């Protein structure tokens, strides 16, 4: 009877490992899509601002109202600060779609958010490259 329990336990562990791996893969996919979406939101904010470039403080007005709208529509996660970060993301990485395949693909939003605050472009690229390597090695 103990042999059956041991065999079952190995089977159960194997199934649990499959589920864990699947969850990890799904999380990475979701993170990747959300990072891309944040860049697109930043791009759209900049485009909308440029249409109204003669208006004073249009960015503040736009971000405040967009935050309210998205908060009502989707709940938490769309604070003014977060939207300012998406805007900055686009400005710092205007070539994100090309760059992401090489350096940002494995980066989380929180890592990108920290690294994009660095003033030096080469320093940002170094940390993104390092982060991508670390993510691959962690898997």
Beta strands, then each sheet from edge to edge (+ up, - down):
end
